[in-house]
Amino acid sequence: MKETIKTICRLTEEDKKCIKKKYFSITPQVCGCKYFGMILRSDGTTEIINTAGNEIDYDKDSWSNIIRLYAGEGHIAGLRADGTVVAVGDNCRGQCETSEWNNVIDIFVGNGYTMGLTSDEKYFIAGGFESIDNESDESVTDDTKIEYTPVDDFEYEYNNDDTVTITKYVGNFTEVNIPPQIEGGVVTSIGYGAFGDCSSLTSITIPDSVTSIGTSAFRGCSSLESITIPDSVTSIGTGAFYGCSSLTNITIPDSVILIEEWAFYGCSSLTNIIIPDSVTSIENYAFWCCRSLTNITIPDSVTSVGEWAFSGCSSLTNMIIPSGVTSIGGYAFSGCSGLESITIPNSVTSIGGDAFSGCSSLESITIPNSVTSIGEWAFYGCSSLTNMIIPNSVTSIGGYAFSGCSGLENITIPKMVDKMGKYVFSGCSSLKTIYIEGKKTRPGSWDFWWCYDSNARTIWNA
């Protein structure tokens, strides 16, 4: 865009004559933008066509003596023979405010702005850019200033400290650059559902002033491919990116402490994510059904992995749980059918129900001596698991804990286990021997059907 600006600001006198001659000779013309089309007739009159149901505020009488039409993304400009300019269509940035222009010989129209070159090598700019002195002789050679999405495209409210929360995006742009200030108030938060179901959005840039991304802020933005989260953000709300199925990668800044529930649920195109050392907790359902996620590193700062946190991440092949984690929530890795190995640290004391159910590629796992309980269905359907060592620290094994582990051949139950649920080894068709330490008969605290549907030989007091 800068090159175009420089070009029209440096035309020679001969170039200008050439432009005039060319433009006067090519009518009639047809021109179209995003919302409507326009016909230019040989007599200089115009007519709007193909509005696709849009209401266009069009004063036909003012569109006369036109010699050339120019189309932007949502508006059309017309150059009159006397050097004045008219424009109609999307005026969210003031790009149609050209009524005071004169002596114009060339026009350039873009997304949200209109430019006009005058016969004395000056230029006019409407919309899109910050104010430029119309009488300036300088060419626009520096980097273009940041172009923010118009304030009129947002609904917002003032907070008690005179900061601003964006409550709703009502514009039509596919790329949004949120302004850092609105009417003197600093934008510090993106509110509940502010961009919810904006299914056409492809890119969003959040300013450094924002500290909070609210609940469901970008929920259902199914075309969103990229987003920049600044270092100022400290919290990512519940379901903030729920269902952003086109999002391929995202970097969470070091300022974020908590990844709340459902934060990235259903981000099915997300292949990689970096969780910073500042995060202490990954809440329930945080990455549920991120089925393209192949790699993720959980930092040592994390102390808990919530229920369903990585459930359905079927492309995840390995996982190292850091030493600070004390509990693995129920269903945390359920349905991770590509998971081949996982490292559980000595800090973990409990493995939740269904924590690894459906991890059909998991071949081996070491449960550390710190674990005291294995929840129901914890390893259900881990059909590739051939070996399992239950540590002496375990006192409780939930029902169906190893059900469907059809590749498991031998297992030892340590003597400290005083509670055993029902059908623990149901469907373990390859299980040959169960060794039970320190017990001669089944304790009363063990379910009567603990070994139901297993043909394995049981050796008591092994």
SULLIN-V482379 format. One record per residue. RES is the residue in three letters. SS is DSSP state (a for helix, b for strand, c for the rest). PHI is phi in whole degrees, 0 to 359 (* if undefined). OMEGA is omega in degrees with one decimal (999 if undefined). Layout:
# SULLIN-V482379
RES_SS_PHI_OMEGA ; RES_SS_PHI_OMEGA
This chain:
# SULLIN-V482379
MET_c_*_179.2 ; LYS_a_299_-179.5 ; GLU_a_299_178.6 ; THR_a_296_179.5 ; ILE_a_299_-178.9 ; LYS_a_297_-178.1 ; THR_a_296_-176.2 ; ILE_a_285_177.6 ; CYS_c_273_-173.7 ; ARG_c_234_179.9 ; LEU_c_290_175.3 ; THR_c_280_178.8 ; GLU_a_299_-179.9 ; GLU_a_293_176.7 ; ASP_a_301_-177.0 ; LYS_a_296_177.6 ; LYS_a_297_-180.0 ; CYS_a_297_179.7 ; ILE_a_299_-179.8 ; LYS_a_301_-178.7 ; LYS_a_299_-178.1 ; LYS_a_295_-174.6 ; TYR_a_291_179.1 ; PHE_a_288_-171.1 ; SER_a_258_-171.4 ; ILE_c_252_174.8 ; THR_c_290_1.9 ; PRO_c_286_-175.0 ; GLN_b_212_172.3 ; VAL_b_240_-175.2 ; CYS_b_218_-178.7 ; GLY_b_214_173.4 ; CYS_c_239_-174.7 ; LYS_c_297_-170.1 ; TYR_c_255_-176.0 ; PHE_c_195_176.0 ; GLY_b_237_-179.5 ; MET_b_213_175.9 ; ILE_b_253_171.2 ; LEU_b_250_-179.5 ; ARG_c_270_-178.2 ; SER_c_295_-179.6 ; ASP_c_273_177.2 ; GLY_c_88_176.2 ; THR_c_269_-174.9 ; THR_b_226_175.3 ; GLU_b_209_177.4 ; ILE_b_279_179.0 ; ILE_b_228_170.8 ; ASN_c_50_-179.0 ; THR_c_279_178.4 ; ALA_c_51_177.3 ; GLY_c_86_179.5 ; ASN_c_278_175.4 ; GLU_c_270_-177.8 ; ILE_c_252_178.7 ; ASP_c_282_-167.5 ; TYR_c_232_175.6 ; ASP_c_265_-173.0 ; LYS_a_300_-177.1 ; ASP_a_295_-178.7 ; SER_a_282_179.5 ; TRP_c_264_178.0 ; SER_c_229_-179.0 ; ASN_c_59_-179.7 ; ILE_b_279_179.3 ; ILE_b_250_-177.8 ; ARG_b_197_175.2 ; LEU_b_252_178.8 ; TYR_b_224_-176.9 ; ALA_b_246_168.8 ; GLY_c_262_179.1 ; GLU_c_289_-175.9 ; GLY_c_232_-179.8 ; HIS_b_216_178.6 ; ILE_b_233_176.5 ; ALA_b_247_177.9 ; GLY_b_235_178.4 ; LEU_b_262_177.5 ; ARG_b_275_-179.6 ; ALA_c_296_-179.5 ; ASP_c_272_176.9 ; GLY_c_88_174.8 ; THR_c_268_-171.5 ; VAL_b_226_170.5 ; VAL_b_239_179.6 ; ALA_b_214_-177.3 ; VAL_b_212_179.3 ; GLY_b_121_-179.0 ; ASP_c_298_-178.0 ; ASN_c_238_-174.0 ; CYS_c_296_178.7 ; ARG_c_250_-178.2 ; GLY_c_80_-175.9 ; GLN_c_288_178.2 ; CYS_c_260_-177.0 ; GLU_c_272_-174.8 ; THR_c_239_-171.1 ; SER_c_295_-178.1 ; GLU_c_264_-180.0 ; TRP_c_285_175.5 ; ASN_c_207_179.3 ; ASN_c_62_-177.2 ; VAL_b_279_177.8 ; ILE_b_242_179.8 ; ASP_b_209_-178.4 ; ILE_b_227_170.4 ; PHE_b_233_-175.5 ; VAL_b_239_-179.4 ; GLY_b_230_-179.5 ; ASN_c_278_176.6 ; GLY_c_91_177.1 ; TYR_b_207_175.5 ; THR_b_225_177.3 ; MET_b_235_177.5 ; GLY_b_226_177.1 ; LEU_b_261_-178.8 ; THR_b_264_-178.1 ; SER_c_291_177.7 ; ASP_c_258_173.1 ; GLU_c_66_169.1 ; LYS_c_261_-179.8 ; TYR_b_213_174.1 ; PHE_b_249_174.2 ; ILE_b_225_176.3 ; ALA_b_237_176.3 ; GLY_c_76_168.9 ; GLY_c_76_-177.1 ; PHE_c_258_171.3 ; GLU_c_290_-171.3 ; SER_c_304_174.7 ; ILE_c_236_-178.1 ; ASP_c_299_-177.7 ; ASN_c_295_-178.5 ; GLU_c_269_-177.2 ; SER_c_293_175.6 ; ASP_c_264_-176.5 ; GLU_c_278_173.6 ; SER_c_281_177.8 ; VAL_c_276_-174.9 ; THR_c_247_178.7 ; ASP_c_283_177.4 ; ASP_c_303_178.2 ; THR_c_298_179.3 ; LYS_c_294_-177.2 ; ILE_c_302_-179.4 ; GLU_c_256_-177.9 ; TYR_c_271_174.5 ; THR_c_297_-176.2 ; PRO_c_304_-179.9 ; VAL_a_301_-178.9 ; ASP_a_296_179.4 ; ASP_a_276_-178.1 ; PHE_b_236_162.3 ; GLU_b_260_-173.3 ; TYR_b_205_177.3 ; GLU_b_218_179.4 ; TYR_b_272_176.6 ; ASN_c_270_-178.0 ; ASN_c_299_-179.9 ; ASP_c_265_178.2 ; ASP_c_68_170.5 ; THR_c_276_-173.6 ; VAL_b_239_171.4 ; THR_b_248_174.8 ; ILE_b_282_-175.8 ; THR_b_257_-178.5 ; LYS_b_197_171.7 ; TYR_b_263_-176.1 ; VAL_c_239_-178.6 ; GLY_c_275_-176.8 ; ASN_c_240_-177.7 ; PHE_c_289_176.5 ; THR_c_273_176.5 ; GLU_b_242_-174.8 ; VAL_b_240_175.1 ; ASN_b_240_-173.7 ; ILE_c_293_179.5 ; PRO_c_289_-179.8 ; PRO_c_284_179.5 ; GLN_b_223_174.0 ; ILE_b_227_179.8 ; GLU_c_49_175.4 ; GLY_c_87_179.0 ; GLY_b_264_-179.5 ; VAL_b_282_179.1 ; VAL_b_282_-176.7 ; THR_b_246_-177.7 ; SER_b_211_173.7 ; ILE_b_252_-168.2 ; GLY_c_282_-177.7 ; TYR_c_304_174.3 ; GLY_c_61_-173.2 ; ALA_c_303_178.6 ; PHE_c_246_-175.9 ; GLY_c_303_177.0 ; ASP_c_62_171.6 ; CYS_c_278_-168.2 ; SER_c_289_179.8 ; SER_c_266_-178.4 ; LEU_c_294_178.2 ; THR_c_248_-176.3 ; SER_b_210_179.1 ; ILE_b_223_174.0 ; THR_b_245_-178.3 ; ILE_c_258_-177.6 ; PRO_c_288_-178.2 ; ASP_c_294_-179.0 ; SER_c_284_-174.7 ; VAL_c_281_178.3 ; THR_c_249_-174.4 ; SER_b_222_172.1 ; ILE_b_252_-169.2 ; GLY_c_283_178.8 ; THR_c_304_176.2 ; SER_c_56_-174.3 ; ALA_c_305_-178.3 ; PHE_c_239_-178.6 ; ARG_c_302_175.6 ; GLY_c_78_175.4 ; CYS_c_280_-168.4 ; SER_c_289_178.2 ; SER_c_259_-177.1 ; LEU_c_293_-177.7 ; GLU_c_257_-177.9 ; SER_b_214_177.2 ; ILE_b_209_178.1 ; THR_b_253_177.5 ; ILE_c_257_-176.7 ; PRO_c_285_-178.8 ; ASP_c_292_-179.2 ; SER_c_285_-175.6 ; VAL_c_286_-179.4 ; THR_c_252_-179.1 ; SER_b_217_174.9 ; ILE_b_247_-169.1 ; GLY_c_290_177.9 ; THR_c_305_176.9 ; GLY_c_64_-174.1 ; ALA_c_304_-178.4 ; PHE_c_241_-179.1 ; TYR_c_304_175.0 ; GLY_c_76_175.4 ; CYS_c_279_-167.4 ; SER_c_287_178.7 ; SER_c_259_-178.5 ; LEU_c_289_-174.5 ; THR_c_264_177.0 ; ASN_b_204_179.9 ; ILE_b_204_176.6 ; THR_b_250_178.0 ; ILE_c_271_-175.8 ; PRO_c_290_-177.2 ; ASP_c_294_-178.2 ; SER_c_280_-175.8 ; VAL_c_282_-177.9 ; ILE_c_259_-171.8 ; LEU_b_228_170.9 ; ILE_b_258_-169.8 ; GLU_c_281_-177.0 ; GLU_c_305_174.5 ; TRP_c_63_-170.1 ; ALA_c_308_-178.3 ; PHE_c_238_-179.2 ; TYR_c_303_175.0 ; GLY_c_74_174.8 ; CYS_c_281_-167.3 ; SER_c_288_177.7 ; SER_c_260_-177.8 ; LEU_c_291_-176.3 ; THR_c_259_-175.4 ; ASN_b_210_176.0 ; ILE_b_211_178.6 ; ILE_b_250_177.9 ; ILE_c_262_-175.6 ; PRO_c_285_-178.4 ; ASP_c_293_-178.9 ; SER_c_286_-175.9 ; VAL_c_286_-179.4 ; THR_c_252_-177.0 ; SER_b_213_171.3 ; ILE_b_253_-170.1 ; GLU_c_280_-178.3 ; ASN_c_305_173.4 ; TYR_c_64_-170.7 ; ALA_c_306_-178.4 ; PHE_c_238_-176.8 ; TRP_c_300_177.3 ; CYS_c_63_169.4 ; CYS_c_276_-166.7 ; ARG_c_287_176.8 ; SER_c_264_-177.2 ; LEU_c_291_-177.6 ; THR_c_258_-175.2 ; ASN_b_211_174.7 ; ILE_b_207_178.1 ; THR_b_246_177.7 ; ILE_c_266_-176.4 ; PRO_c_288_-179.2 ; ASP_c_297_-178.4 ; SER_c_290_-177.1 ; VAL_c_286_-179.4 ; THR_c_251_179.2 ; SER_b_213_175.0 ; VAL_b_246_-171.2 ; GLY_c_287_178.2 ; GLU_c_298_177.9 ; TRP_c_60_-171.7 ; ALA_c_306_-179.5 ; PHE_c_238_-178.5 ; SER_c_299_178.4 ; GLY_c_80_176.1 ; CYS_c_279_-168.3 ; SER_c_289_179.6 ; SER_c_265_180.0 ; LEU_c_288_-174.8 ; THR_c_257_177.8 ; ASN_b_212_-176.0 ; MET_b_209_173.5 ; ILE_b_248_177.8 ; ILE_c_271_-174.8 ; PRO_c_292_-172.8 ; SER_c_290_-179.2 ; GLY_c_276_-176.7 ; VAL_c_285_-179.5 ; THR_c_254_-179.9 ; SER_b_215_174.5 ; ILE_b_249_-173.5 ; GLY_c_292_177.7 ; GLY_c_302_178.9 ; TYR_c_64_-173.1 ; ALA_c_307_-179.3 ; PHE_c_236_-178.7 ; SER_c_297_179.2 ; GLY_c_75_175.1 ; CYS_c_278_-170.2 ; SER_c_292_178.0 ; GLY_c_265_-176.6 ; LEU_c_291_-177.4 ; GLU_c_260_-179.9 ; SER_b_211_177.3 ; ILE_b_211_179.6 ; THR_b_250_178.9 ; ILE_c_254_-176.5 ; PRO_c_282_-179.5 ; ASN_c_291_-179.6 ; SER_c_282_-176.7 ; VAL_c_286_-179.5 ; THR_c_252_-179.6 ; SER_b_215_175.1 ; ILE_b_247_-172.8 ; GLY_c_292_177.8 ; GLY_c_301_179.3 ; ASP_c_62_-174.6 ; ALA_c_306_-179.1 ; PHE_c_237_-178.8 ; SER_c_296_179.6 ; GLY_c_79_176.1 ; CYS_c_277_-169.0 ; SER_c_289_178.8 ; SER_c_262_-177.7 ; LEU_c_290_-174.9 ; GLU_c_265_180.0 ; SER_b_207_177.4 ; ILE_b_206_178.2 ; THR_b_249_177.4 ; ILE_c_268_-175.7 ; PRO_c_287_-178.1 ; ASN_c_292_179.5 ; SER_c_280_-175.1 ; VAL_c_284_179.5 ; THR_c_250_-178.9 ; SER_b_219_175.1 ; ILE_b_242_-172.2 ; GLY_c_287_178.3 ; GLU_c_301_176.7 ; TRP_c_59_-171.5 ; ALA_c_307_-178.8 ; PHE_c_240_-178.1 ; TYR_c_301_175.7 ; GLY_c_75_175.5 ; CYS_c_280_-168.6 ; SER_c_289_179.3 ; SER_c_266_-177.9 ; LEU_c_286_-177.5 ; THR_c_254_-176.0 ; ASN_b_219_180.0 ; MET_b_212_176.1 ; ILE_b_249_177.0 ; ILE_c_268_-175.9 ; PRO_c_289_-179.0 ; ASN_c_295_-178.1 ; SER_c_284_-175.2 ; VAL_c_288_178.4 ; THR_c_246_-175.6 ; SER_b_218_176.0 ; ILE_b_234_-175.2 ; GLY_c_285_179.2 ; GLY_c_304_178.1 ; TYR_c_63_-172.3 ; ALA_c_307_-179.0 ; PHE_c_241_-178.8 ; SER_c_298_178.7 ; GLY_c_80_175.3 ; CYS_c_278_-169.3 ; SER_c_290_178.8 ; GLY_c_263_-177.8 ; LEU_c_289_-174.0 ; GLU_c_255_-179.0 ; ASN_b_219_178.0 ; ILE_b_206_179.3 ; THR_b_243_175.9 ; ILE_b_263_-177.9 ; PRO_c_292_-173.1 ; LYS_c_292_-177.7 ; MET_c_284_-179.6 ; VAL_c_289_-179.5 ; ASP_c_250_177.8 ; LYS_b_222_-179.0 ; MET_b_225_-179.1 ; GLY_c_281_-177.8 ; LYS_c_276_174.1 ; TYR_c_54_-176.6 ; VAL_c_302_-176.7 ; PHE_c_246_178.6 ; SER_c_298_177.5 ; GLY_c_79_176.5 ; CYS_c_274_-169.6 ; SER_c_292_-179.7 ; SER_c_261_-176.3 ; LEU_c_292_-176.9 ; LYS_c_261_-173.3 ; THR_b_220_171.7 ; ILE_b_244_179.3 ; TYR_b_264_-178.7 ; ILE_b_243_-176.3 ; GLU_c_274_168.5 ; GLY_c_69_-180.0 ; LYS_c_223_179.9 ; LYS_c_267_178.4 ; THR_c_219_-179.5 ; ARG_c_293_176.7 ; PRO_c_293_179.0 ; GLY_c_296_-179.6 ; SER_c_279_175.7 ; TRP_b_270_177.3 ; ASP_c_297_-176.9 ; PHE_c_301_-176.4 ; TRP_c_262_-175.1 ; TRP_c_303_-176.9 ; CYS_c_249_-177.9 ; TYR_c_299_177.5 ; ASP_c_67_174.5 ; SER_c_231_179.1 ; ASN_c_266_-177.2 ; ALA_c_292_174.2 ; ARG_b_282_179.5 ; THR_b_257_179.0 ; ILE_b_249_-178.3 ; TRP_b_275_177.0 ; ASN_c_57_-176.2 ; ALA_c_291_999
